[in-house]
Amino acid sequence: MGLRKRLELRSESADLGTEGGRLSNKDMDPIPMGSPERTWGWPSLLGFWIAEAFSISMYQVSSTSVTKGLNPGLAILAVFIGHVLVCIPAMLDGYVGCIFGINFPVFTRASFGLRGSYGAVFVRGVVACIWFGTQSFQGGQCLQVMISAIWPSFNNFPNHLAESAHVTSSELLCFFLFIIVQLPLLWLHVSSLRYMFMAKTVIMPIFGLTLFIWAIVAGKGFGPTFSKPTLIKDGTPAVVVFFQCVTSAIGPKATLALNMPDFTRYAKEPRQVFWTQAVGLCVLVTMCGVLGATVSSASEVIYGKVTWNPLEVARLWENRAAQFFAGLCWAFAVIGTNISANSVSFSNDLALWFPKYINNRRGAYICAVFGVCAVPWYIQYSAKSFSSFLGGYSLFLGAIAGIIITDFWICRKRTMAVSSLFDPRGIHYYTFGVNPRAVIAFIFAIVPNIPGLAAACGAKGVPKGAIYLYSLSWLVSILVASFTYWVGWKIKPFPVDDSREQLYVDGYPTVEDSIGSEKGLEGKDQDVKMG
C-alpha cells in the first residue's frame, strides 16, 4: 500500500453523495441532534466565551486605543459597540451550526457553491494561520516573562538579530518553545475542549479581577485613571480613532463570527446557542476590553507611560512571583484562544480542500507550521501595526459574513437540505461549482476599502475620506456584500430545495422549510418548525 493510500481518511458519509470522500470526511460529516458528540450545554457555551474574552489580543484592542490618545471611557464604549455588531453574525451563524450539525466550510457551500466555497475558506484559513502565529508569539512573550521572573539573568540573553527584525533572540527562542508546548494539546478533539474552556472560565476572571483591582488601587482610584482627556497625538479626528477602535474590537471576533458553527454543531440545544452568544460577546468579552483600557490608563498614572501590552506592565512590577503568575495566566489564556479560534478553524478549512487526507488533528499541526511562517513579530511589535492588522483582514471576513447570512436567512428563507451540500450534482453546483452572485458581492464589498487598506500598508497620497471610511471597514464590507448579493438574487434567483424533508435522513439532520424549535428535535420522523 502506497503512502498516499495510507494517508487517506475514512468517510462515514457515503450516503450524502461524497463519492469516495471527495466532499467529506468524519470531521466534516453532519452531527445529528442527540448524537453522543453533542456534549456542549449552556455552561460550556458560556465558558467558551469567557475563555475567549480573556486574551492578550482582546486586552490590546482597548489598550491600543488608549495609547493612541482616546479616553478610557470612549475606548470601552467603542469595544462594546464593536462586540454588539459582531454578535449579530455570530448568533445567526452559530444557530445554523447547531440546527444542521454542519461546520463553517460546509455551510459556505450553500452560498458560494461547491467550488466557490474553497475561496471563502481560504480567506479565513489564511487569517487563522496568521492569528495562530501572532498569539503563539504572545505566548512566547508570556514564557519569557516567566523565565525572567525565575532567572533574572535571562534578561541579558545575547541578541544576535538586527533591530529591523523586530524580534530578539530570546523572544524567538521562547516563541518556538511555546509552539512546542502547544503541540500535545492540538491532538485534542473539539468536543473535548470544553474542559479547557471551563478551567479558563475559573482562572482568568479571578486573574482579571485581581489585575483590575491592582490598577484602580495603585492608580489612586477611578478618578485619576478615567479622567484622562481624549488627545489624539497624530491629529486624526477623535471620531475616526473611535471607529477604528470599533473595527479593532470586531477584528479578533470576526473569525469567530464566521466559524461559530465549528463549535455550535456540538451544542445540545439551539436556544442556548442563541442567548449565550449575546451574553458572551456583548458582556463577557467586553469585560476584557474594560480591563485593557483601565490597566493601560492606570499605567500612565503609576509609571508615567502608557503601555498597550499587559506583559510590559508585568515587567514593571518589582515582585517576581507576581510577574511569574501573570505570565502563566496569560500563557494559559493564549493557549485556550489559539486552539479554539485558530487551529480548529484552519483544520476545518483545510479539510474542505482535502477531505480525503485532512482531519482536525492533521490540520491543527499544519496550522502550527504555517503560523511560524507568518513571522508574527512584525504584527506584534507596535500598537499601530497591531491595529492595522486587525482592520486589514476583518474587511474580507465581513464580506463573507454578509454573503452567507443573506443567502440563508433572506434568500432561502431558512430553508436548506443538508444532503444537498454534499451532492456534487445538486443545486449548489451553480455555474461550474461557483455562485457568481457571491463572487460579485465579495468583490463589490472589498473595493471601497482598498484605498484605505493601501494607506494602512504605507501608501502615500490616499484621500483622507478613503482613510476615514476604512475605519469602518468591517461594517462597510458586510453591508455592501449583503446588499449586492441580495440584488443579484433578485435579478436572477437561484433554485431552492424546498422539499419537505424530515429532520433526519439516514441518521443525518436536514430541515424542511424552517430551522425549528426545541420540540420535535429528538424524533427521527418529525418535522422541525420555527417557534
C-alpha positions, -999 to 999 in steps of 0.1 A, spaced: 0 0 0 15 34 -10 19 64 12 -9 83 -4 -33 55 2 -22 52 39 -29 89 44 -65 86 32 -92 91 58 -123 70 63 -156 88 55 -189 80 71 -210 100 47 -211 79 16 -249 83 16 -245 121 13 -231 119 -22 -195 123 -13 -183 98 -40 -153 84 -23 -148 111 3 -142 140 -22 -167 162 -3 -165 150 33 -147 130 60 -156 121 95 -148 155 109 -169 172 82 -199 149 85 -231 165 100 -236 157 136 -272 146 143 -292 162 172 -290 138 201 -256 124 190 -231 115 218 -209 142 203 -235 168 212 -219 175 246 -220 213 249 -247 227 272 -250 264 281 -222 262 308 -198 250 281 -210 277 256 -206 305 282 -173 290 292 -162 292 256 -169 330 256 -153 336 289 -123 317 276 -123 339 245 -128 370 265 -96 370 285 -68 370 259 -39 393 253 -53 403 219 -86 413 233 -68 433 261 -48 451 235 -78 462 215 -88 488 240 -53 495 254 -42 503 218 -69 530 216 -58 545 249 -23 545 236 -35 565 205 -50 591 229 -86 580 233 -103 585 267 -106 551 285 -144 555 287 -147 561 250 -123 531 244 -146 509 264 -177 522 246 -161 515 212 -153 480 223 -188 474 234 -203 487 201 -179 465 182 -190 434 201 -227 442 196 -222 445 159 -201 413 155 -225 394 178 -252 395 152 -235 373 126 -221 352 154 -256 344 167 -270 338 132 -242 315 121 -239 297 154 -276 289 154 -274 274 119 -245 252 130 -265 238 160 -296 231 140 -279 215 110 -249 200 127 -225 213 100 -193 233 103 -185 266 86 -168 253 54 -198 231 46 -221 260 53 -203 282 27 -212 257 0 -248 269 1 -239 305 -9 -205 302 -26 -210 269 -44 -192 236 -40 -161 250 -56 -166 287 -47 -165 277 -11 -128 269 -15 -121 306 -19 -142 316 11 -125 292 34 -91 300 20 -95 336 31 -105 326 66 -78 299 67 -50 324 60 -64 346 88 -64 317 112 -28 308 104 -16 344 110 -36 346 142 -21 313 154 14 326 148 5 360 164 -9 345 195 18 320 198 43 349 197 23 364 225 25 331 244 63 332 238 64 366 255 45 351 284 71 324 286 98 350 285 83 368 315 80 336 334 116 326 328 129 360 336 110 360 369 127 328 379 161 336 364 166 374 360 198 368 341 177 357 312 170 394 305 207 395 295 203 367 269 226 377 240 207 391 209 221 382 175 194 397 154 192 432 139 168 458 152 150 458 119 139 422 125 115 435 153 123 404 174 152 394 197 169 361 200 153 355 234 118 362 220 124 339 191 136 311 214 105 315 237 83 316 206 94 282 194 93 268 230 57 279 233 49 263 199 63 230 213 42 234 245 10 236 224 17 206 202 3 179 225 -29 200 231 -35 202 193 -43 164 195 -75 170 215 -108 168 196 -131 198 196 -157 180 216 -132 176 245 -121 213 245 -150 222 269 -129 211 298 -101 236 289 -127 263 285 -142 255 319 -108 257 335 -101 290 319 -135 302 330 -125 298 366 -88 310 364 -90 340 341 -119 360 356 -101 358 390 -68 369 375 -86 397 355 -104 410 386 -71 409 406 -54 429 378 -83 454 377 -83 460 415 -45 465 414 -48 491 386 -75 511 405 -57 509 438 -23 517 425 -37 544 402 -52 562 432 -89 554 423 -112 557 394 -107 595 392 -71 597 380 -75 565 359 -105 576 340 -102 614 340 -76 613 311 -89 635 283 -91 624 247 -59 638 230 -51 623 196 -14 627 191 -12 624 153 -40 648 146 -66 622 134 -101 632 143 -112 616 175 -144 602 159 -122 583 133 -100 569 161 -132 559 179 -145 539 149 -110 525 144 -114 511 179 -148 497 170 -133 479 140 -104 467 161 -128 452 186 -146 434 158 -113 421 144 -104 393 169 -140 381 168 -147 384 131 -132 350 126 -154 335 153 -185 352 139 -179 330 108 -167 298 124 -192 295 153 -208 265 135 -175 247 141 -184 247 178 -221 250 180 -226 218 160 -216 201 193 -243 220 213 -273 203 227 -300 229 223 -303 257 197 -319 282 221 -289 280 244 -266 288 215 -285 319 206 -286 336 240 -251 326 251 -237 343 220 -253 376 231 -243 374 267 -209 361 260 -198 386 233 -216 417 244 -209 414 282 -182 389 290 -158 397 261 -163 434 267 -150 429 303 -115 422 290 -118 455 270 -126 473 302 -95 456 318 -73 467 290 -84 503 290 -82 505 328 -48 490 332 -33 509 302 -46 542 316 -35 534 352 0 525 340 4 562 329 -7 573 363 16 548 381 47 546 359 44 578 338 39 559 305 11 542 286 17 505 280 -5 487 255 9 452 262 -1 436 295 32 418 297 50 451 296 30 460 327 40 428 344 77 435 337 73 468 356 64 450 388 90 445 414 75 413 427 90 384 407 63 360 419 36 383 406 55 385 373 56 347 370 19 341 378 9 369 354 29 353 326 14 319 335 -22 331 334 -18 350 302 0 319 286 -29 297 296 -53 322 281 -34 323 249 -34 285 245 -71 283 250 -78 310 225 -53 298 200 -67 263 199 -104 273 198 -103 303 175 -74 294 152 -63 257 149 -98 244 148 -109 269 122 -79 262 100 -84 224 103 -120 226 91 -110 249 63 -82 227 51 -105 196 54 -128 212 28 -99 214 3 -85 179 11 -113 159 28 -96 126 19 -64 134 37 -71 162 63 -89 159 96 -90 181 127 -57 168 141 -37 168 110 -50 203 101 -41 216 136 -4 206 132 -2 220 97 -17 253 111 12 254 136 38 251 108 21 279 88 18 300 119 55 300 123 59 310 86 36 340 92 65 360 110 40 373 136 65 395 154 60 421 126 24 424 136 31 425 174 60 449 176 39 481 179 3 492 186 0 508 151 10 476 133 -14 455 155 -44 478 148 -36 479 111 -36 441 110 -70 439 128 -86 464 104 -70 448 73 -82 413 75 -116 420 90 -129 436 59 -125 403 40 -143 383 67 -171 409 68 -178 403 31 -181 366 36 -203 370 66 -227 393 47 -230 368 19 -237 336 39 -261 354 62 -281 370 34 -281 337 14 -296 316 42 -318 340 63 -332 361 35 -328 345 1 -335 309 12 -359 319 40 -341 295 63 -346 265 40 -318 241 34 -314 203 30 -280 192 44 -277 164 19 -276 189 -9 -244 204 5 -227 171 -2 -242 164 -36 -217 171 -65 -246 173 -89 -271 192 -67 -285 228 -66 -253 242 -50 -232 234 -80 -244 267 -96 -221 276 -126 -191 252 -128 -193 249 -90 -193 286 -83 -221 310 -74 -214 342 -94 -236 363 -72 -213 355 -42 -181 364 -62 -195 397 -74 -208 406 -39 -174 398 -24 -156 420 -49 -180 449 -45 -176 447 -8 -138 448 -9 -134 476 -35 -145 506 -13 -119 497 13 -89 491 -10 -76 527 -8 -78 528 30 -61 494 32 -33 507 9 -29 537 33 -27 513 63 1 494 45 21 526 40 8 540 6 11 578 2 -14 602 -14 -46 584 -3 -75 607 1 -85 613 37 -121 603 30 -109 569 20 -88 566 51 -117 576 73 -141 552 55 -116 524 62 -121 529 99 -154 512 94 -140 485 70 -158 455 85 -192 472 87 -189 486 52 -179 452 37 -207 432 54 -234 457 44 -222 461 8 -218 423 4 -252 417 18 -270 442 -4 -251 432 -35 -258 395 -30 -295 403 -24 -297 424 -56 -280 396 -76 -305 371 -62 -334 394 -71 -322 398 -107 -316 361 -112 -330 339 -84 -313 305 -78 -331 273 -72 -340 265 -36 -345 230 -22 -380 234 -7 -388 197 -5 -404 187 28 -375 167 43 -376 151 77 -352 162 105 -331 131 99 -323 113 66 -303 81 72 -291 94 105 -282 129 94 -300 162 101 -319 180 73 -345 207 77 -376 213 56 -387 249 54 -375 264 87 -350 259 114 -370 249 143 -379 249 179 -367 225 206 -398 204 202 -395 176 179 -357 176 177 -354 142 191 -379 124 169 -364 109 138 -395 112 118 -407 146 130 -406 179 111 -389 209 125 -408 242 127 -397 276 138 -413 287 171 
